[in-house]
Amino acid sequence: MGRMDGRAAVVTGAAGGIGWATTKRYVEEGAKVVAADRDTERGEALVDDVGPDVTFLECDVSDPEQVRAAVDRCVADHGRIDVLFNNAATSTGGYVADLDLDGWDDSIRVMLSAPLYGMQAALPHMVERRSGSIINTSSVYGQVASAANAPYCAAKAGLINLTRVTAIEYGRLGIRCNAVCPGVVETPMFESVLGIGLTTRDEIAAMHAIGRTIQPSEIADLVLFLGSDESTAITGQAITIDGGLLCEVNLTGVPPLS
């Protein structure tokens, strides 16, 4: 038996690197997935890659009605929603005094409000079954910060505490809520960061204790674990999966062994 046999999940941002890899892992382990994303071309390619156990739904997560439609589609097609993976993200930046307010508002809607929209749609169904797992994609930037990155950092930090509040409120009803906090993952968003040209892939890889960046499939393995019965005692957590990126502050200059 697969670890997700008989279960149904909604994955937002499904056409991106982490969403794609997670959708694939869930289906491999027996789940039915409603894959939601605003990129229809990549969404259709996802279905072609993963197969008929995936239903793609065009969805702009900044619109609560579209998020609700994804959850409703999952319940209509499969009679249940066992996992909600709030994974959609966007990126904008600039120094605080110069931030474009439309970009700020979009970041908060996509990465903080949209998970709330998804939870408001999914929780009544989960409460009825007294079972469910909600997983939110935060980031190491929800725990630390960098210059010219206020919208992303603020949204991801807020999402961690939204995760904790949800875990507290619904844990006694059989529903768990956790956040995953990826470091540098090989996704299209990372490629856009490299495109700025201020650092290189090799320089970033060298910042990690494991000496490399992370693959989307490695994040998907954690999301699979959190969606399965193997993690039933884990809730309210912000789990860092960063290849050791945040564990070192090297003030001495002593190099690691290699």
C-alpha positions as a Markdown table, in Angstrom:
| # | Residue | x | y | z |
|---|---|---|---|---|
| 1 | Met | 0.0 | 0.0 | 0.0 |
| 2 | Gly | 1.1 | 3.6 | -0.7 |
| 3 | Arg | 1.5 | 6.0 | 2.2 |
| 4 | Met | -1.3 | 8.2 | 0.8 |
| 5 | Asp | -3.7 | 5.5 | -0.5 |
| 6 | Gly | -7.4 | 6.6 | -0.5 |
| 7 | Arg | -6.5 | 10.2 | 0.2 |
| 8 | Ala | -7.2 | 13.4 | -1.6 |
| 9 | Ala | -5.1 | 16.6 | -1.6 |
| 10 | Val | -5.1 | 20.1 | -2.9 |
| 11 | Val | -1.8 | 21.5 | -3.9 |
| 12 | Thr | -1.5 | 25.2 | -4.8 |
| 13 | Gly | 1.4 | 26.6 | -6.8 |
| 14 | Ala | 1.4 | 23.1 | -8.3 |
| 15 | Ala | 3.1 | 24.0 | -11.5 |
| 16 | Gly | 6.2 | 25.3 | -9.8 |
| 17 | Gly | 9.2 | 23.2 | -8.7 |
| 18 | Ile | 8.1 | 22.2 | -5.2 |
| 19 | Gly | 4.4 | 21.9 | -6.1 |
| 20 | Trp | 5.2 | 19.7 | -9.2 |
| 21 | Ala | 7.5 | 17.4 | -7.2 |
| 22 | Thr | 5.0 | 17.1 | -4.3 |
| 23 | Thr | 2.1 | 16.4 | -6.7 |
| 24 | Lys | 4.2 | 13.7 | -8.2 |
| 25 | Arg | 5.2 | 12.1 | -4.9 |
| 26 | Tyr | 1.6 | 12.2 | -3.6 |
| 27 | Val | 0.3 | 10.4 | -6.7 |
| 28 | Glu | 3.1 | 7.9 | -6.5 |
| 29 | Glu | 2.0 | 7.1 | -3.0 |
| 30 | Gly | -1.7 | 6.6 | -3.9 |
| 31 | Ala | -3.3 | 10.1 | -3.5 |
| 32 | Lys | -5.6 | 11.9 | -5.9 |
| 33 | Val | -4.5 | 15.5 | -6.3 |
| 34 | Val | -6.2 | 18.7 | -7.4 |
| 35 | Ala | -3.3 | 20.8 | -8.7 |
| 36 | Ala | -4.0 | 24.5 | -8.6 |
| 37 | Asp | -2.0 | 27.1 | -10.4 |
| 38 | Arg | -2.4 | 30.2 | -12.6 |
| 39 | Asp | 0.1 | 28.9 | -15.2 |
| 40 | Thr | -2.2 | 26.8 | -17.4 |
| 41 | Glu | 0.6 | 25.7 | -19.8 |
| 42 | Arg | 2.7 | 24.2 | -17.0 |
| 43 | Gly | -0.4 | 22.9 | -15.3 |
| 44 | Glu | -1.3 | 20.9 | -18.4 |
| 45 | Ala | 2.3 | 19.7 | -18.7 |
| 46 | Leu | 2.1 | 18.5 | -15.0 |
| 47 | Val | -1.0 | 16.4 | -15.8 |
| 48 | Asp | 0.8 | 14.9 | -18.8 |
| 49 | Asp | 3.8 | 14.1 | -16.6 |
| 50 | Val | 2.0 | 12.7 | -13.6 |
| 51 | Gly | -1.1 | 11.1 | -15.1 |
| 52 | Pro | -4.8 | 10.9 | -14.6 |
| 53 | Asp | -4.8 | 11.0 | -10.8 |
| 54 | Val | -4.1 | 14.7 | -11.1 |
| 55 | Thr | -6.8 | 17.2 | -11.9 |
| 56 | Phe | -5.4 | 20.6 | -13.0 |
| 57 | Leu | -7.4 | 23.7 | -12.1 |
| 58 | Glu | -6.5 | 27.2 | -13.2 |
| 59 | Cys | -6.4 | 29.2 | -10.0 |
| 60 | Asp | -5.2 | 32.6 | -8.9 |
| 61 | Val | -4.8 | 32.1 | -5.2 |
| 62 | Ser | -5.1 | 35.9 | -4.5 |
| 63 | Asp | -8.8 | 35.4 | -5.2 |
| 64 | Pro | -10.5 | 33.5 | -2.3 |
| 65 | Glu | -13.3 | 32.2 | -4.5 |
| 66 | Gln | -10.8 | 30.5 | -6.8 |
| 67 | Val | -9.1 | 28.9 | -3.9 |
| 68 | Arg | -12.4 | 27.7 | -2.5 |
| 69 | Ala | -13.2 | 26.3 | -6.0 |
| 70 | Ala | -10.1 | 24.2 | -5.8 |
| 71 | Val | -11.1 | 22.7 | -2.5 |
| 72 | Asp | -14.7 | 22.3 | -3.6 |
| 73 | Arg | -13.5 | 20.4 | -6.7 |
| 74 | Cys | -11.4 | 18.0 | -4.5 |
| 75 | Val | -14.4 | 17.3 | -2.3 |
| 76 | Ala | -16.8 | 16.9 | -5.3 |
| 77 | Asp | -14.5 | 14.6 | -7.2 |
| 78 | His | -13.2 | 12.5 | -4.3 |
| 79 | Gly | -15.6 | 13.0 | -1.5 |
| 80 | Arg | -13.0 | 14.4 | 0.9 |
| 81 | Ile | -9.9 | 16.6 | 1.4 |
| 82 | Asp | -7.2 | 15.0 | 3.5 |
| 83 | Val | -4.3 | 17.3 | 2.8 |
| 84 | Leu | -4.1 | 21.0 | 1.9 |
| 85 | Phe | -0.7 | 22.1 | 0.7 |
| 86 | Asn | -0.6 | 25.9 | 0.6 |
| 87 | Asn | 2.5 | 26.3 | -1.6 |
| 88 | Ala | 1.9 | 29.2 | -4.1 |
| 89 | Ala | 4.5 | 32.0 | -3.9 |
| 90 | Thr | 5.6 | 35.1 | -5.7 |
| 91 | Ser | 8.5 | 37.4 | -5.4 |
| 92 | Thr | 9.1 | 41.2 | -5.4 |
| 93 | Gly | 11.6 | 43.3 | -3.6 |
| 94 | Gly | 13.2 | 46.7 | -2.9 |
| 95 | Tyr | 14.3 | 48.7 | 0.1 |
| 96 | Val | 11.6 | 49.4 | 2.5 |
| 97 | Ala | 11.3 | 53.1 | 1.8 |
| 98 | Asp | 11.0 | 52.5 | -1.9 |
| 99 | Leu | 8.7 | 49.4 | -1.9 |
| 100 | Asp | 6.1 | 49.3 | -4.6 |
| 101 | Leu | 2.8 | 49.0 | -2.6 |
| 102 | Asp | 1.1 | 46.9 | -5.3 |
| 103 | Gly | 3.9 | 44.4 | -5.1 |
| 104 | Trp | 3.7 | 44.4 | -1.3 |
| 105 | Asp | 0.0 | 43.8 | -1.4 |
| 106 | Asp | 0.3 | 41.0 | -3.9 |
| 107 | Ser | 3.0 | 39.3 | -1.8 |
| 108 | Ile | 0.8 | 39.4 | 1.3 |
| 109 | Arg | -2.2 | 38.1 | -0.6 |
| 110 | Val | -0.4 | 35.2 | -2.3 |
| 111 | Met | 1.8 | 34.0 | 0.5 |
| 112 | Leu | -0.2 | 34.9 | 3.7 |
| 113 | Ser | -3.8 | 35.6 | 2.8 |
| 114 | Ala | -4.1 | 32.8 | 0.3 |
| 115 | Pro | -3.2 | 30.1 | 2.8 |
| 116 | Leu | -5.9 | 31.5 | 5.0 |
| 117 | Tyr | -8.4 | 31.3 | 2.1 |
| 118 | Gly | -7.5 | 27.7 | 1.6 |
| 119 | Met | -7.8 | 26.8 | 5.3 |
| 120 | Gln | -11.2 | 28.6 | 5.5 |
| 121 | Ala | -12.4 | 26.4 | 2.6 |
| 122 | Ala | -10.9 | 23.1 | 3.8 |
| 123 | Leu | -11.3 | 23.2 | 7.5 |
| 124 | Pro | -15.1 | 22.7 | 7.6 |
| 125 | His | -14.6 | 19.4 | 5.6 |
| 126 | Met | -11.7 | 18.3 | 7.8 |
| 127 | Val | -13.6 | 19.2 | 11.0 |
| 128 | Glu | -16.5 | 17.0 | 9.8 |
| 129 | Arg | -14.2 | 14.1 | 9.4 |
| 130 | Arg | -12.1 | 15.0 | 12.4 |
| 131 | Ser | -9.0 | 14.4 | 10.3 |
| 132 | Gly | -6.7 | 16.4 | 8.1 |
| 133 | Ser | -3.2 | 17.8 | 7.5 |
| 134 | Ile | -2.6 | 21.4 | 6.4 |
| 135 | Ile | 1.0 | 22.2 | 5.2 |
| 136 | Asn | 2.1 | 25.7 | 4.5 |
| 137 | Thr | 5.2 | 26.6 | 2.5 |
| 138 | Ser | 7.1 | 29.2 | 4.5 |
| 139 | Ser | 10.8 | 29.7 | 4.1 |
| 140 | Val | 14.1 | 30.2 | 5.9 |
| 141 | Tyr | 13.2 | 33.8 | 5.2 |
| 142 | Gly | 10.3 | 33.4 | 7.6 |
| 143 | Gln | 13.0 | 32.9 | 10.3 |
| 144 | Val | 15.8 | 35.2 | 9.2 |
| 145 | Ala | 15.9 | 38.2 | 6.8 |
| 146 | Ser | 17.8 | 39.8 | 4.0 |
| 147 | Ala | 17.9 | 43.3 | 2.6 |
| 148 | Ala | 15.5 | 44.3 | -0.2 |
| 149 | Asn | 13.3 | 41.4 | 0.6 |
| 150 | Ala | 10.7 | 42.7 | 3.0 |
| 151 | Pro | 7.5 | 41.5 | 1.2 |
| 152 | Tyr | 8.7 | 37.9 | 1.0 |
| 153 | Cys | 10.2 | 37.9 | 4.5 |
| 154 | Ala | 7.1 | 39.4 | 6.2 |
| 155 | Ala | 4.7 | 37.1 | 4.5 |
| 156 | Lys | 6.7 | 34.0 | 5.3 |
| 157 | Ala | 7.2 | 35.0 | 8.9 |
| 158 | Gly | 3.5 | 35.7 | 9.3 |
| 159 | Leu | 2.6 | 32.3 | 7.8 |
| 160 | Ile | 4.6 | 30.6 | 10.5 |
| 161 | Asn | 2.5 | 32.1 | 13.2 |
| 162 | Leu | -0.7 | 31.5 | 11.3 |
| 163 | Thr | 0.3 | 27.9 | 11.1 |
| 164 | Arg | 0.8 | 27.8 | 14.9 |
| 165 | Val | -2.6 | 29.4 | 15.6 |
| 166 | Thr | -4.3 | 26.9 | 13.4 |
| 167 | Ala | -2.6 | 24.0 | 15.0 |
| 168 | Ile | -3.7 | 25.2 | 18.5 |
| 169 | Glu | -7.3 | 25.9 | 17.4 |
| 170 | Tyr | -7.9 | 22.6 | 15.5 |
| 171 | Gly | -5.5 | 20.0 | 17.0 |
| 172 | Arg | -8.2 | 18.5 | 19.3 |
| 173 | Leu | -10.4 | 18.0 | 16.3 |
| 174 | Gly | -7.8 | 15.7 | 14.7 |
| 175 | Ile | -6.4 | 18.3 | 12.3 |
| 176 | Arg | -2.7 | 19.1 | 12.1 |
| 177 | Cys | -1.1 | 22.2 | 10.7 |
| 178 | Asn | 2.7 | 22.6 | 10.0 |
| 179 | Ala | 5.0 | 24.8 | 7.9 |
| 180 | Val | 7.9 | 23.7 | 5.9 |
| 181 | Cys | 10.8 | 26.3 | 5.7 |
| 182 | Pro | 12.9 | 25.5 | 2.6 |
| 183 | Gly | 16.3 | 27.0 | 2.0 |
| 184 | Val | 17.7 | 27.4 | -1.5 |
| 185 | Val | 15.8 | 25.1 | -3.8 |
| 186 | Glu | 16.5 | 24.5 | -7.5 |
| 187 | Thr | 13.3 | 26.1 | -8.8 |
| 188 | Pro | 12.4 | 28.8 | -11.4 |
| 189 | Met | 12.2 | 31.3 | -8.5 |
| 190 | Phe | 15.8 | 30.5 | -7.6 |
| 191 | Glu | 16.8 | 31.0 | -11.3 |
| 192 | Ser | 15.3 | 34.5 | -11.2 |
| 193 | Val | 17.4 | 35.3 | -8.1 |
| 194 | Leu | 20.5 | 34.2 | -9.9 |
| 195 | Gly | 19.4 | 36.4 | -12.8 |
| 196 | Ile | 20.0 | 39.5 | -10.7 |
| 197 | Gly | 23.7 | 38.7 | -11.1 |
| 198 | Leu | 24.9 | 39.6 | -7.6 |
| 199 | Thr | 25.9 | 36.0 | -6.6 |
| 200 | Thr | 26.6 | 32.7 | -8.3 |
| 201 | Arg | 25.2 | 29.2 | -7.9 |
| 202 | Asp | 28.6 | 28.0 | -6.7 |
| 203 | Glu | 28.8 | 30.7 | -4.1 |
| 204 | Ile | 25.4 | 30.0 | -2.8 |
| 205 | Ala | 26.1 | 26.2 | -2.7 |
| 206 | Ala | 29.2 | 26.9 | -0.6 |
| 207 | Met | 27.0 | 28.5 | 2.1 |
| 208 | His | 25.3 | 25.2 | 2.8 |
| 209 | Ala | 26.7 | 22.6 | 5.3 |
| 210 | Ile | 25.9 | 19.9 | 2.7 |
| 211 | Gly | 27.8 | 21.9 | 0.1 |
| 212 | Arg | 24.9 | 22.1 | -2.4 |
| 213 | Thr | 21.5 | 23.5 | -2.9 |
| 214 | Ile | 18.3 | 21.5 | -2.4 |
| 215 | Gln | 16.2 | 19.6 | -5.0 |
| 216 | Pro | 12.4 | 20.0 | -5.1 |
| 217 | Ser | 12.0 | 16.3 | -4.6 |
| 218 | Glu | 13.7 | 16.6 | -1.2 |
| 219 | Ile | 11.1 | 19.2 | -0.1 |
| 220 | Ala | 8.4 | 16.9 | -1.5 |
| 221 | Asp | 9.6 | 14.0 | 0.7 |
| 222 | Leu | 9.0 | 16.2 | 3.8 |
| 223 | Val | 5.6 | 17.3 | 2.6 |
| 224 | Leu | 4.7 | 13.7 | 2.0 |
| 225 | Phe | 5.8 | 12.8 | 5.5 |
| 226 | Leu | 3.7 | 15.6 | 7.0 |
| 227 | Gly | 0.6 | 14.5 | 5.0 |
| 228 | Ser | 0.9 | 10.9 | 6.0 |
| 229 | Asp | 0.1 | 9.0 | 9.2 |
| 230 | Glu | 3.9 | 8.9 | 9.9 |
| 231 | Ser | 3.7 | 12.4 | 11.4 |
| 232 | Thr | 0.5 | 12.2 | 13.5 |
| 233 | Ala | 2.2 | 13.7 | 16.6 |
| 234 | Ile | 3.7 | 16.7 | 14.7 |
| 235 | Thr | 1.7 | 19.9 | 14.6 |
| 236 | Gly | 2.4 | 23.6 | 15.0 |
| 237 | Gln | 5.9 | 23.2 | 13.7 |
| 238 | Ala | 8.0 | 25.3 | 11.3 |
| 239 | Ile | 10.4 | 22.6 | 10.0 |
| 240 | Thr | 13.5 | 24.0 | 8.4 |
| 241 | Ile | 14.9 | 22.0 | 5.4 |
| 242 | Asp | 17.8 | 24.1 | 4.2 |
| 243 | Gly | 20.9 | 21.8 | 3.9 |
| 244 | Gly | 22.4 | 23.5 | 6.9 |
| 245 | Leu | 22.2 | 27.0 | 5.4 |
| 246 | Leu | 21.2 | 28.6 | 8.7 |
| 247 | Cys | 23.2 | 26.6 | 11.1 |
| 248 | Glu | 26.6 | 28.4 | 10.7 |
| 249 | Val | 27.8 | 31.8 | 11.7 |
| 250 | Asn | 31.5 | 31.6 | 10.9 |
| 251 | Leu | 33.2 | 34.5 | 12.7 |
| 252 | Thr | 36.5 | 32.7 | 13.0 |
| 253 | Gly | 37.0 | 32.0 | 9.3 |
| 254 | Val | 38.0 | 28.4 | 10.0 |
| 255 | Pro | 36.9 | 26.3 | 7.0 |
| 256 | Pro | 34.7 | 23.2 | 7.3 |
| 257 | Leu | 36.2 | 19.8 | 6.4 |
| 258 | Ser | 35.9 | 18.7 | 2.8 |
